[in-house]
Amino acid sequence: MKRRFIAGANCPHCHQQDTLVIESDSEGHDKVKCVHCGYLFEDQEDASQSSPKQPPEASIARFKL
């Protein structure tokens, strides 16, 4: 498991600064954890199961000058 601290980040639960760490496992899942209060956030979205994003539709208009 790989751990990286997030410099300057504040915990949304206890509001302490420089206590959040990102823990990455071998499968690429990331967890954000506060080492002060134990707050834990996991990203539940799996990128392989999400639908591909469609680009926004563009419209072209011609104006006579």
Beta strands, then each sheet from edge to edge (+ up, - down):
strand 1: 2-5
strand 2: 20-24
strand 3: 30-34
strand 4: 40-42
sheet 1: 1+ 2- 3+ 4-
end
